[in-house]
Amino acid sequence: MNMKKFAPVAMTALLFGSAVVPVASANEKPTEAPQIQIDPIHIFNNTYGTVEKVHTGEKITYYTVKDGDQTNVLEITNETPVFDNTGKKVDLKEGDKIVAYTFANKPQKLIYPPQFNPDVVIVETEEVGFVEVDYFFEDLKNTYDILKLNIGEKTELFNSQGEKVTAKDLAEKHLVVFYTASTKSIPAQTTPSKVIILENKLANTVENTVEAEIAAIIEADSYEVDGTKMVPLRLIAEKRGFTVESTGKGAIITKGNLSFTITRGEKMFGVNKALHPLHVAPALLEANKTYVPIEFVEEFLK
């Protein structure tokens, strides 16, 4: 067996945090910057009100929005999507009644009145039209299981860049859904007129950071066995959200409905109830640490 340890390199982990900004209710007069109330399930902060003042900067236009005694400021750029409640693109102007949706994991400025950089703004009109902005699961039900989408032939589907997508692209995404009617069932069902995928840029950044950390782990801690790079199973699997349980002679790796059974010294491994081969058998190349071919983590631990 030809075995070579790869040289280690430095690994930098990026840490992300978000500041929490206070928000006062309509009946309170805050003495300090108020707290944003983030719903534990919904991942958007919603800003309601009427646009009362517009200040145009060089690259950002600031819209002062009032709802009773509550004042918020929206930072709008040329890239901020603004639609009316029927799905038409519109320009935001003074007097508009709006709902702005901002990903709750976005850092907020510690200033008062609260200032948001929304991910989508909806302008209310007198035309018939409803909007749902939420995360939708694989079956296209939203987080509270209140609304289910049935995509029709005439439903317009776009990503955040305005490019056309297909119905299968909507699963497990944050969506802006425009519709005019729904059933009275539980959950209510609707065939929307338009659906737009919202990109959570911070989530994408975190995902890219995890992959960067995994790349650094592989660079720092890997062996070459018979021409195959062997990498530490537990470190990488747990980075990608899997649970790893030692069996004494290998490991069981699980995530959701997926289950992998790895046995050291055996090229065949289990995927739920099926068996798949590896080019090189998993091995104990360091004490208490199982290594697997890199093909396993690249093809199966996604």
Helices and strands as residue ranges (DSSP letters): E 3-5, E 44-56, E 61-67, E 70-76, E 82-84, E 97-103, E 115-116, E 120-123, E 130-136, E 147-149, E 156-158, G 167-170, E 173-179, E 188-190, E 194-198, H 201-220, E 223-225, E 228-232, H 233-239, E 243-246, E 250-255, E 258-263, E 268-271, E 274-277, E 283-286, E 289-293, H 294-299
